Amino acid sequence: MRFKVSKNQFRNAVKMAIKAVTHTPQLLILSGLHIEAFADGRVSVTGNGVSVIAKAWIDNVDVKEPGSAIVNAQMLNRMVQTISEDLIEIFTDDDNKSTVIKYGRSRLKLNTIEGVFPTYMDFNPDYSIEMDGSVLADMFNKVVAFASDENTHLASCAGVSFKVDGGVVELAGTDTRRLACVKQVIDDTEETFSVVLPTNGIKLFLGNKDEEWFTIETDLRTIRFRSKTCQIYMSLLDGTFMSYDKVLNVSPRITATMDKGELTNAVSRAMLMSGMAFGPDKPPVVMDVYNHKVLIMCRASNGTYSEELSADIDGEDIKIGFNCIYLYDVISRCDNDTVTLELTEPLKAALVHDNGATYLTMPMRLLT
């Protein structure tokens, strides 16, 4: 293998692929990055984290000899960051025992990891859709913070639900105390499928969200997000995601509409007061809804905070408490200038609808 490539292009490819590599791989070969050069002038850099694989492509490379090599991912990443030259040459020695990176008058020699690099060679997708990369990244951002990871004890809540049904893509994530669901209409597809994505794969995708367009393909065991410059494979989670439609379609008894900026600032200050409280049990932020006003309060062992906000109220008075962080997570992800809280009872979930997204957060019991 021998090729010349732009330092920045190669560094970016390494930066993307290494995100899939775990810090404590079970096999030596999984601690490496697979560099492969092709006769058509393309070079790929691949990292494998078992449940997630990331492959970055570089086009229009001066490939002298096609071939491949596996080198330690962390060492390669650190060394590439230090290179000052614009053009680098990468090649393997005659017996493929080492990989050399040559730039200017410097040569970096890394030992090659022997073995066959594992990939999804038998991936034959049954379903395929296309989505704008920025739209998909925005959907993931709105959901992933609410999702449980793969290690949760409740399998039905693990990961992020990814549904496609007749031109509508729907994502949902929950940690049982809060839930986010977002929908987006896409054109030119009649595909229908439902899978559950791992949260670590979504976070890897969000690190490469500048891509303009993605083709999304799945065989219901694996899903691939493919663009012109990268491919991300995720092993899908087993089981069925929890049914959440019923809890998101409850008719509210009270609605309170407030300015988003004012509400965000008030909850932020309440969150500071709650965070300074002594002990593991943090006090809730209390919302007292009455007479076209919402009183935001937080009482901690070392102080109190209160602020009155103007609001458009429809319904009866109510006093309800929330976890400060959970409430802030909901409000901060809203796109509109106003936020409307939909409430029913002090111990039942609150809903917020915003530009195709629905957020749910459970209340905290108030001590009287």
C-alpha positions as CSV (number, residue, x, y, z in Angstrom):
1,M,0.0,0.0,0.0
2,R,1.3,3.5,-0.9
3,F,-0.5,6.8,-1.4
4,K,-0.2,10.5,-1.0
5,V,-3.0,12.5,0.6
6,S,-3.8,15.9,2.1
7,K,-3.0,16.0,5.8
8,N,-6.3,17.7,6.7
9,Q,-8.3,15.1,4.7
10,F,-6.6,12.2,6.4
11,R,-6.7,13.8,9.8
12,N,-10.5,14.4,9.5
13,A,-11.0,10.8,8.3
14,V,-9.1,9.4,11.3
15,K,-11.0,11.8,13.7
16,M,-14.3,10.4,12.4
17,A,-13.4,6.7,12.4
18,I,-11.8,6.7,15.8
19,K,-15.1,7.7,17.4
20,A,-16.3,4.1,16.9
21,V,-13.2,2.6,18.7
22,T,-13.9,1.7,22.4
23,H,-11.3,2.6,25.1
24,T,-11.1,-1.0,26.3
25,P,-11.5,-3.3,23.2
26,Q,-11.8,-7.0,23.9
27,L,-9.6,-7.9,20.9
28,L,-6.3,-6.3,19.9
29,I,-7.4,-5.8,16.3
30,L,-10.4,-3.7,17.5
31,S,-7.9,-1.2,19.0
32,G,-6.8,-0.3,15.5
33,L,-8.0,1.6,12.5
34,H,-8.2,-0.1,9.1
35,I,-6.6,2.0,6.3
36,E,-7.4,0.8,2.8
37,A,-6.3,2.3,-0.5
38,F,-8.0,1.5,-3.8
39,A,-6.9,1.6,-7.4
40,D,-9.7,4.1,-8.3
41,G,-8.1,6.8,-6.1
42,R,-10.2,6.3,-3.0
43,V,-8.9,5.7,0.6
44,S,-11.0,4.6,3.5
45,V,-10.3,4.7,7.3
46,T,-12.5,2.4,9.4
47,G,-13.0,2.0,13.2
48,N,-14.9,-0.9,14.7
49,G,-16.5,-0.7,18.2
50,V,-18.5,-4.0,17.6
51,S,-21.9,-2.5,17.9
52,V,-20.9,0.5,15.8
53,I,-18.6,0.8,12.8
54,A,-17.5,4.1,11.3
55,K,-15.9,4.3,7.8
56,A,-14.6,7.6,6.4
57,W,-13.9,8.0,2.7
58,I,-11.3,10.2,1.0
59,D,-11.7,10.7,-2.8
60,N,-9.2,11.8,-5.4
61,V,-6.2,10.4,-3.6
62,D,-2.9,9.7,-5.4
63,V,-2.8,6.0,-4.9
64,K,0.5,4.4,-6.1
65,E,-0.2,0.9,-4.8
66,P,-3.5,-0.4,-3.5
67,G,-3.5,-2.3,-0.2
68,S,-4.4,-2.1,3.4
69,A,-3.0,-2.0,6.9
70,I,-4.3,-1.9,10.5
71,V,-2.5,0.4,13.0
72,N,-3.1,1.5,16.6
73,A,-6.0,4.0,16.5
74,Q,-4.9,6.2,19.5
75,M,-1.3,6.4,18.4
76,L,-2.2,7.2,14.8
77,N,-4.7,9.9,15.9
78,R,-2.2,11.6,18.3
79,M,0.6,11.6,15.7
80,V,-1.5,12.9,12.8
81,Q,-2.5,15.9,15.0
82,T,1.2,16.9,15.2
83,I,2.0,16.9,11.5
84,S,2.6,20.4,10.1
85,E,3.1,19.5,6.4
86,D,0.2,19.8,4.0
87,L,0.9,16.6,2.0
88,I,1.8,13.3,3.6
89,E,2.8,9.9,2.1
90,I,1.6,6.7,3.7
91,F,3.0,3.3,2.8
92,T,3.6,-0.2,4.2
93,D,7.0,-1.9,4.1
94,D,7.6,-5.0,1.9
95,D,6.5,-7.6,4.5
96,N,3.6,-5.4,5.7
97,K,4.9,-5.5,9.3
98,S,4.9,-1.7,9.7
99,T,3.1,1.4,8.2
100,V,5.2,4.5,7.5
101,I,3.9,8.1,7.4
102,K,6.3,10.4,5.6
103,Y,6.1,14.1,5.7
104,G,8.8,16.6,4.9
105,R,12.0,15.2,6.4
106,S,10.2,13.2,9.0
107,R,9.1,9.6,9.0
108,L,6.7,8.0,11.5
109,K,6.8,4.2,11.7
110,L,3.9,2.3,13.3
111,N,3.7,-1.4,13.8
112,T,1.0,-3.1,11.8
113,I,-1.6,-5.1,13.7
114,E,-2.0,-8.5,12.1
115,G,-5.4,-10.1,11.4
116,V,-8.6,-9.7,9.3
117,F,-10.4,-6.5,10.2
118,P,-14.1,-7.4,11.0
119,T,-16.8,-5.5,8.9
120,Y,-20.4,-6.0,7.9
121,M,-19.4,-7.8,4.7
122,D,-22.8,-9.6,4.3
123,F,-25.0,-6.5,4.8
124,N,-27.9,-6.7,2.3
125,P,-30.5,-4.1,3.2
126,D,-34.2,-4.7,2.6
127,Y,-35.3,-1.1,3.3
128,S,-33.9,2.2,2.1
129,I,-34.8,5.9,2.5
130,E,-32.9,9.2,2.0
131,M,-32.9,12.2,4.4
132,D,-31.2,15.6,4.7
133,G,-28.3,15.2,7.1
134,S,-29.0,18.5,9.0
135,V,-32.7,17.5,9.5
136,L,-31.8,14.1,10.7
137,A,-29.2,15.5,13.1
138,D,-31.7,18.0,14.5
139,M,-34.2,15.1,15.1
140,F,-31.5,13.1,16.9
141,N,-30.5,16.1,19.0
142,K,-34.0,16.5,20.2
143,V,-34.4,12.9,21.3
144,V,-31.1,11.4,22.4
145,A,-30.8,13.4,25.6
146,F,-34.1,11.8,26.8
147,A,-33.1,8.2,25.8
148,S,-31.7,5.4,28.0
149,D,-28.6,3.6,26.8
150,E,-28.3,0.0,26.0
151,N,-27.4,-1.0,29.5
152,T,-30.7,0.0,31.1
153,H,-32.6,-2.7,33.0
154,L,-35.8,-1.9,31.1
155,A,-35.2,-3.3,27.6
156,S,-38.3,-1.7,26.2
157,C,-36.9,1.8,27.0
158,A,-33.4,1.2,25.7
159,G,-32.1,3.2,22.7
160,V,-34.0,5.3,20.3
161,S,-37.1,4.1,18.4
162,F,-36.7,4.8,14.6
163,K,-40.0,4.3,12.7
164,V,-40.7,4.9,9.0
165,D,-44.3,4.8,7.8
166,G,-45.5,6.0,4.5
167,G,-43.3,9.1,4.2
168,V,-43.1,10.0,7.9
169,V,-40.0,9.4,10.0
170,E,-40.7,9.2,13.8
171,L,-38.0,9.1,16.5
172,A,-38.6,8.6,20.2
173,G,-36.5,8.2,23.3
174,T,-37.3,7.8,27.0
175,D,-35.6,7.2,30.4
176,T,-39.1,6.4,32.0
177,R,-39.2,9.8,33.7
178,R,-39.3,11.9,30.5
179,L,-39.9,11.2,26.8
180,A,-39.2,13.0,23.5
181,C,-40.9,12.2,20.2
182,V,-40.3,14.0,16.9
183,K,-41.7,13.5,13.5
184,Q,-40.6,14.6,10.0
185,V,-42.3,14.2,6.6
186,I,-40.0,13.0,3.8
187,D,-40.7,12.7,0.1
188,D,-40.6,9.8,-2.4
189,T,-40.8,6.8,-0.1
190,E,-43.4,4.2,0.7
191,E,-41.1,2.2,3.0
192,T,-42.5,1.0,6.3
193,F,-40.2,-0.4,9.1
194,S,-39.5,0.0,12.8
195,V,-36.1,-0.5,14.5
196,V,-34.3,0.6,17.7
197,L,-31.0,2.4,17.5
198,P,-28.2,2.3,20.1
199,T,-27.5,5.7,21.7
200,N,-23.8,5.4,21.2
201,G,-24.3,5.1,17.4
202,I,-26.5,8.2,17.4
203,K,-23.8,10.2,19.3
204,L,-21.2,9.1,16.7
205,F,-23.5,10.2,13.9
206,L,-24.0,13.6,15.6
207,G,-20.2,14.1,15.5
208,N,-20.5,14.0,11.7
209,K,-23.7,16.0,11.1
210,D,-22.3,18.4,8.5
211,E,-23.1,15.9,5.7
212,E,-25.7,17.2,3.2
213,W,-27.5,13.9,2.5
214,F,-27.7,10.4,3.9
215,T,-29.0,7.2,2.5
216,I,-30.4,5.1,5.4
217,E,-30.5,1.3,4.8
218,T,-31.4,-1.6,7.1
219,D,-32.0,-5.4,7.1
220,L,-33.7,-5.1,10.5
221,R,-30.5,-6.4,12.2
222,T,-28.1,-3.6,11.2
223,I,-28.6,-0.1,10.0
224,R,-26.3,1.9,7.8
225,F,-26.1,5.7,7.4
226,R,-24.3,6.4,4.2
227,S,-23.1,9.7,2.6
228,K,-20.5,10.6,0.1
229,T,-17.7,10.8,2.6
230,C,-18.7,8.4,5.4
231,Q,-20.6,5.3,6.4
232,I,-21.9,4.5,9.9
233,Y,-23.1,1.0,10.8
234,M,-25.1,0.3,13.9
235,S,-26.2,-3.1,15.3
236,L,-29.8,-2.7,16.1
237,L,-31.1,-3.4,19.6
238,D,-33.3,-6.5,20.1
239,G,-36.9,-6.3,21.4
240,T,-39.8,-3.9,20.9
241,F,-39.7,-0.3,22.0
242,M,-42.4,0.7,24.5
243,S,-45.8,1.9,23.3
244,Y,-46.0,5.7,24.0
245,D,-48.8,7.0,21.7
246,K,-51.4,6.9,24.5
247,V,-49.5,9.1,26.9
248,L,-48.8,11.6,24.2
249,N,-52.5,12.0,23.2
250,V,-54.0,13.1,26.5
251,S,-56.4,16.1,26.5
252,P,-55.1,18.7,28.9
253,R,-57.2,20.3,31.6
254,I,-54.9,23.3,31.9
255,T,-52.6,25.1,29.4
256,A,-50.0,27.7,30.3
257,T,-48.3,29.6,27.5
258,M,-45.2,31.7,28.4
259,D,-42.3,33.5,26.7
260,K,-39.6,30.9,26.1
261,G,-36.7,33.2,27.1
262,E,-38.4,34.3,30.4
263,L,-39.3,30.7,31.3
264,T,-35.8,29.4,30.4
265,N,-34.1,32.1,32.6
266,A,-36.5,31.5,35.5
267,V,-36.0,27.7,35.4
268,S,-32.2,28.2,35.1
269,R,-32.1,30.3,38.3
270,A,-34.3,27.7,40.1
271,M,-31.9,25.0,38.9
272,L,-28.9,26.9,40.4
273,M,-30.8,27.1,43.8
274,S,-31.7,23.4,43.6
275,G,-28.1,22.4,42.7
276,M,-26.7,24.2,45.7
277,A,-29.0,22.3,48.1
278,F,-27.2,19.9,50.5
279,G,-27.8,16.2,50.3
280,P,-28.6,13.8,47.4
281,D,-32.3,14.7,47.2
282,K,-32.6,18.0,45.2
283,P,-35.7,20.1,45.7
284,P,-38.1,20.5,42.8
285,V,-38.9,23.6,40.9
286,V,-42.5,24.4,41.8
287,M,-44.9,26.0,39.3
288,D,-48.0,27.7,40.8
289,V,-50.4,28.4,37.9
290,Y,-53.1,30.9,38.8
291,N,-54.8,34.1,37.6
292,H,-52.9,34.4,34.3
293,K,-49.6,34.1,36.1
294,V,-47.1,31.4,36.8
295,L,-45.0,31.6,40.0
296,I,-41.7,29.7,39.7
297,M,-40.3,28.7,43.1
298,C,-37.5,26.6,44.5
299,R,-36.9,26.2,48.2
300,A,-33.6,24.7,49.3
301,S,-32.0,24.2,52.7
302,N,-29.7,27.2,52.1
303,G,-32.1,29.6,50.5
304,T,-35.2,30.3,48.3
305,Y,-35.9,31.6,44.9
306,S,-39.2,32.8,43.3
307,E,-40.2,34.7,40.2
308,E,-43.6,35.6,38.7
309,L,-44.1,35.2,35.0
310,S,-46.9,36.5,32.8
311,A,-48.8,33.7,31.1
312,D,-51.8,32.9,29.0
313,I,-53.8,30.4,31.1
314,D,-56.6,28.3,30.0
315,G,-58.2,26.1,32.7
316,E,-58.2,25.9,36.5
317,D,-55.4,26.7,39.0
318,I,-52.8,24.1,39.7
319,K,-49.6,23.7,41.7
320,I,-47.1,21.2,40.3
321,G,-43.4,20.3,40.9
322,F,-40.7,19.2,38.4
323,N,-37.1,18.0,38.4
324,C,-35.3,21.2,37.4
325,I,-32.9,19.6,34.9
326,Y,-35.7,17.6,33.2
327,L,-37.9,20.7,32.8
328,Y,-34.9,22.7,31.5
329,D,-34.1,20.0,29.0
330,V,-37.6,20.2,27.5
331,I,-37.8,24.0,27.4
332,S,-34.3,24.5,25.9
333,R,-35.0,22.2,23.0
334,C,-38.1,24.1,21.9
335,D,-37.8,26.2,18.7
336,N,-40.8,28.5,19.1
337,D,-40.6,31.8,20.9
338,T,-43.3,30.7,23.3
339,V,-43.7,27.4,25.3
340,T,-47.1,25.9,26.2
341,L,-47.2,23.5,29.1
342,E,-50.2,21.1,28.9
343,L,-51.2,19.9,32.4
344,T,-53.9,17.6,33.8
345,E,-53.2,16.8,37.5
346,P,-50.3,17.5,39.9
347,L,-49.1,13.9,39.7
348,K,-49.6,13.3,36.0
349,A,-47.2,14.1,33.1
350,A,-46.8,17.5,31.5
351,L,-46.6,17.8,27.7
352,V,-45.0,20.4,25.4
353,H,-45.6,20.4,21.7
354,D,-43.1,22.2,19.5
355,N,-42.6,22.1,15.7
356,G,-43.3,18.4,15.1
357,A,-41.8,17.4,18.5
358,T,-43.6,16.4,21.6
359,Y,-41.9,16.3,25.0
360,L,-43.2,14.7,28.2
361,T,-41.8,15.1,31.7
362,M,-43.1,13.5,34.9
363,P,-43.8,15.7,37.9
364,M,-42.4,15.3,41.4
365,R,-44.6,14.9,44.5
366,L,-44.7,18.0,46.6
367,L,-44.4,17.8,50.3
368,T,-47.1,19.8,52.1
